[in-house]
Amino acid sequence: MPVRPSADDVRMRGFARRTTVTEALAWLDDQLAALPAETVAIDEAHGRVLAADVTSSVDVPAFDRAMMDGYAVVASDVQGASTYSPLELTEVGISLPGRPADARVAPGQAVRIMTGAPIPDGADAVLPFEKTRQLPNAAATSPDGTAKKNVEVVGDVAVSANVGRRGEDVRAGTIVLNAGRRLRPQDVGLLSAVAVPTVAVVRRPRVRIITTGDELVPAGHHPGPFQIADANGPMLSALAERDGAATVERVMIEDDREAISAAMLAAPDDGVDVLLISGGSSVGQEDVAPVLLAQRGELAVHGIAMRPSSPAGMGRLGGSLVFLLPGNPVSCLCAYDFFAGRAIRVLGGRRAAWPYRLTRGVLRAKISSVIGRLDYCRVRIQEDDAGGATVEPLAISGASVLSSTTRADGFVVIAADREGYPAGDEVDVYWYDDALGSY
């Protein structure tokens, strides 16, 4: 079912019909695609999303190397050696990391070698120091000037033992990381190992947050009579940064139509990809943001069949996606997570899905809902040693009670086609903590 245009002014009249969450998400997903690529140095690449495959131009390692300290030997020379039947070899050089031995290993010879050092020509194995003994009072040469056997071997090794072969980690010409991957610390290390100085990554979306309300004072300030401190601005900033936003700007504006209009219109000109407007999205006299969006751009959705967040809306203004988020903080959080966060993640090349750990748990008490409306219930979760969990519902209503989300461990979504869940039912639970990210 197509999303209806919502250009009507619903102030003081209420919503004639609310868009379903499914319809709202369908409209939103049609607007979303990853932003263009940009090139960054690998030191700045952690957490970014690759825009193109990365192919190695080198072998890693680029040479055969020792995987432990010992002697580079010809494996057949030491077969059968033991403490009861030792053999003797002549040490003819030393190979260190970055400083290979000059000598070639011939039968009956050995080169002392350290972990990471190049394997000398002629050798095909590394004999650990633990399987050797230095012969006491052994001179480097015999009286006639020839090398003297000075390493006693008391154990054997197979061919290739303790040798790291060229290209065993990465072969030149192979794809080491695929487009769409969010880079982890070890990925950045691999990029360095294959001699990649820069990578193409998806540009992170630029986000501006406008919080509106005559009653607001800046975050952290002590409110006066009939005032409240701005909680939504800092919360939305943190959420946007979690979801991969590049620059987050915050503006606080009184309920002034012209000031709100100017702030909205400036967003596309400033290259803002996502505009979040908190407050002024409902049907009250001062709720002008939906009307302004309908007049200046496209108001595609306004009024959604969900609790909380029913006054939420979304649309476009020039090149910016605009999200109208309710002023009540729980509603603001919920609407952000369902819609705005999804947009920021996809624009930045990440997965659309929530970055929350999903588990199952058994309800301790029933959750009531109504057919036709999606509900977002905050819950407390108690896990047991056997891996099970019980789920205690805390609140569905209370859109202004932000502490309900700090007391909660996570939330349960009651789909629009259900009347709730009875006690004892097993349900999906999304955890606020332990976010998984999009690796």
N, C-alpha and C positions, 0 to 999 in steps of 0.2 A: 504494500500500500504506500503510495507516495506521501511524503511529508507535506502537510498543508502550509502555504504561506501564512505568516503570522503578523501581517502588517497592521492589523486592527489595533486601535488604542483600547486596551482592556482595563485601564485604570478606573477604579471605583465601580467596575462592572463585573470583574471576575472572568475566568476562562470559560468559554462556551464548550471547549473540548480540549483535552490534554493529549499531546503526542505521546505515544508509547516509547519506552526506552529502546525497543527494537527499531522503531522507525527513526528515532533520533540518531542512533548509532549508524543506521544505513545511510542517512544523509551525510553524517560526518565522515564515514569511511570513503565515500565518493569524492571527498575534498582532499584526501590525504595521499601524499607521495613523499618519498625522501627528498630532502633539499639537495641542491647541487653539491658537487665535491669541492674540496679545497685541499691544498697540500700543506702538511705540517711536518716538522722535524720529528724524529722518533722520540726525542726527549719530551715532546708535547703530545704524544699519541696515546698514552694510557687512558683508557676509558672511552676513546673515540671509536667510531664504527667505520670499518673499511669500506670504501666506495668501489674498490677494484681488487681483483685477486693479486696476490704478491707471489712472484716467481723468483726462485733463487738463481743467481748467475754464477754461484760458486759451490764447490763441494765443501761440506762441513763434517769432519775436519778436512783440511786441504792436504793432509799427509798422514801416513801410518804413524801412530804414536803409542807410547807406553801407557798402560792403564794402571800401573803400579810401579813402585820402586824395585829395582833388582838388576838383572843382567840380561842384555839382549844376546840371545844364543841361537844356534841351529838346533832345533828340537831333537833331531835324530842323534845329536852328540850326547845328549844327557839321558837317553832312554835307559831305564833300568837302574839308574843311580839311586842309592839309598844310604842310610847311615851305616849299614852293614857292608855295602858295596859302593863306596864313594868313587867319584871320577874327578879328574882335575882338568881345569881349563886355564888358558892364559888371558889375562885382562890386557886389552890392547887400546883402550881409550875410554872416554866418558861422554855421554850424551845428556845435555841439560835442556830444559825448555828454552826455545829460542836459540840454542847453541848446539847444533848437532855435532856428533863425533866425526872426525876426519877419517877414521879407520873403517875398513870393510871387514865384516866378520867372516872369517874362514873357518873350516872345521877345526875344532879344538880351541877356538878362541871365544872371547866374550867381551862385550862392551858394558861397562857400568852405566845404568840408565835411570833417570828419575821420571816420575809420573808426568805425562804430558810432553815428554821429549820425543823427537823424531826417532823412529826405528832405523838403525844403520843398515846400509846395504848388506845383504848376505844373511841377516838374522831373520828368523821367522817366528820367534816366540820371546816372551820375557819370563825369565826364571826369578821368582821372588827371592829377596835377600834371605828369607827364613829357610830356604832350601840350599843355602850355601854357607861356607865358612871360609874365612881368610886363613890361608896356611901360615902358621907361625914362622917368623924369621925368614920369610920368603923374599928374596931380593927381586928387584924389577927385572934384572937381567942376569944371566949366568956369566961365569968368568970369561967365556969366549965371546960375549957381547950379544948372544941371542936371547930372546924373551924366554922367561922361565914360567912354568905353570905355577900360579899363585892363588887360584880360586878352587876350593874343594866343593864339589857338588854332591848333596846328600838327598836329592829328590829330583823327579823328572817333570816335564811339562809336555803337553801336546802342541802340535803345530797351531799357530795363531793364538795360543793362550796369552791372555793379558795384553793383547794388541788391539788397539782401536783402529779400524781400517778407514782409509780415506773414503769420505762420502757416506759412512755408515749412519750418520745423523741426518744429513740432507744431501741429496744429489743435485747437482746443477741442472736446471731446466724443470725442476718439479715445483708445483704450486705448494707453498708452505702455509699460507693463510688465505681463506676465501673471503670474497666480498660479503658484507653483511655481518662480519664478526666484530663484536665489541672487544677491543684489545685489553687483555689482562697483562699483569706485569711480566709473566713469562713470555707472552707474545712479543712484547717490546724487546725482551732479551734476544729472542730468535731473530727478529728483524735486524738487530745489530750484528748477530752472528753471521747472517747471510749478506752483510755489507750493504744494507739498505739504509741510506741516510734520511730519506723522507718518504712519506706515504700519502696516498690520496684517501681522505676520509670525508664522510658526510658532514656538511656544515651544520653546526648546532643551531637550533632555532633561537631567535631573539625574542624575548618576552617582555611585555610591559604590563604592570599591574596597577590598576586604578581602583582605589577604595573610596567609596563615597558615603557621605553622611554628615549632617550638621552636628550630630552628637559625638563624633569621633575626635579623639586627641591622638597625637602620634604614639607609636608603639613605645612602651616603656615609661611613658609619662603618667603621672598620677591624675586620674580623671577628677574633674570638679563635679558639682551638683548636676545631675541629669546628663552626665557624659560617660562615655566608655572608651577605653583604650583600644586602639586598632590591633586586633588579634589576627584578622584575616591576611593583612599584608605580609607580616613575617611568615605566617604559615604557608601562604601561597608561594612566597619566594623559596622557601625550603623545599616544597614539593616540586616546583619547576626545576630547581637545581638537581634534585634527586633524579628527575626524569631526563636530564641531559641538556637543559637550556644553557645557552652560552652566556648571554648578558641578561640580567633581570633588573629592570628599573621599576621603582615604586613611586606612585604619586597618590597623595591623599587630597580629595576635593570635597568641598561642601556640596549640599544638594542645590546646585546652581546649574540651570539648564545650559547656559552659554559656556560655562567653564567645563562642564562635562563634555559638551559637544566639541569644544576646541581640543580637549585632550584626546578624544576619540579620533578626530580627523587628523591629528598630528601623527598617529601611529603608522599608517602606511607610508607617509612621507619620510619617516625616520627609519624605514626598513624593518619595522617590527613584523615578525611573522605571526605571533600570537598575542592577542590583547585580552587580558583578563579584567573584567569589571566586576568588582564585588560590591553588592548593595544596589538598591534602586532597580531591581529586576522584577518586582512583583506587580501588584495591581493597585497600590496605594497612590495617593495624589502626587507624592514626590518621586515616584518611580518612573523617571523619564528615559532611562537608558534604552529600553526596548523601542520606545517611540523614535528616539534619535537614530538608532541603528536602522529601523525600517525606513526612515526618511533619507538617510545619508548613504545607506548601503543595502544589504539584504538581511532581513530578519527571517531566517528559515524555520526556526523552532522557537516557540515561547510557550512555556507551560508543559511540564512532562509528568506523566502518570507514575510518579515515584514518591516515596516518603523516606527521609526528607528530600528537599531540593525541587519540589514541584514548580516553583517559580523560575527555574533555570531556563536559559535560552541560548541560542547560538546563531551565528550567521557570518557574513563576510563584509568587509569594508575595504575596498581596493584589494591590495594583495594580502591583507591581514585576515586571519581567522579570528573571530570575536566570540568570547564566551561570557555570557551574563550569569554571574554566580550570585546566589542569594547572600544577603548580609548576615544572616544567622550562621555562626561559624560551623556547626555540624553540617548544615545544608551546603555551605560553601565547600567544605572538605569532600562531601559525598559527590557533589556535582563536578568538582575538579577531577576526582578519581575516575568517575564514569566517562567523562567527555574530554576536558581540557588536557589532562595528563596523557590520555591516549593519543591526542593530536601531537603533543610535544614529543612523545616517544617516537611516533612514526615519522614525523618530519625529520628527526635526528637520526633516522636509520635503525632505530631499535624496534623490538617487537611491540605490538599493540597491547599485549596482555599486561595485566597488573604485575608489578614487581613484588608481589607478596607470596610468601610461602603458603601453600594450600595443603590442609590436612582434613581428616574426617574426625568427627566426634559425636558423642551421644548427648542429646539434649536432656538437661535435668528438669526443665519446665517447658511448657508449650509456648510457641510463638504464634500469635494470632495476626492475620492479615486479611485482605479482601481481594476478591477476584478483580483483575483489571488494573491493579497497581503493584508495582515492584516496591518492596520494602527492604531497608538497610538496617539491620539490627546489630547493635554493639553487644559483644559477648565477652565473658571471662572464660578462660580455658584452663582446665586442670589436667595435666598429663600424668599418667601413672608409669610405673617401672616396666610394665609389660608392653608399652607402646600405645596404649589406648588413651582416650581423652574424654572428659565430660565437659559439656558446654552449658554455661549458665547465661541466659539472656539478661542483659542489663537495660537496654532501652531501644525502642523504635522511634518514639516521639521525643520531644525535648530538643528541637533543632538549635536552640540557643545554648544548650548545656555542653560546652566544649569539654568539660572535665569528664563527661561520660566516655569520651574517646581516650582520655589518658588513663582512666580506670580500667578500660577494656583492653584485652589482649588482641582482639581482632573483631571481625564482623561476619555475619551470615547474611546472604542475599536470599530473600523470599521472592521467587519468580511471580510474575503477574498472573499466572494461571493457577496459583495455589491460594488456599485460605490460611496457610500457615503450616506449622509442623507440631504434632503432638509430642509430649514428653516421651522420651525413649527412642525417638527417631534418630537415625544417623544422618548428619548433615555435613556439607562442605563448610570449612571455616578458613577464612583468609586472615593471616596474622599481620598486624601492623608492624611488628618487629621482624628481624631476620629477613629483610628484603633480599631477594635473590638477584636483583639486577637483570641483565639481558645478555649474559655471556653466551 
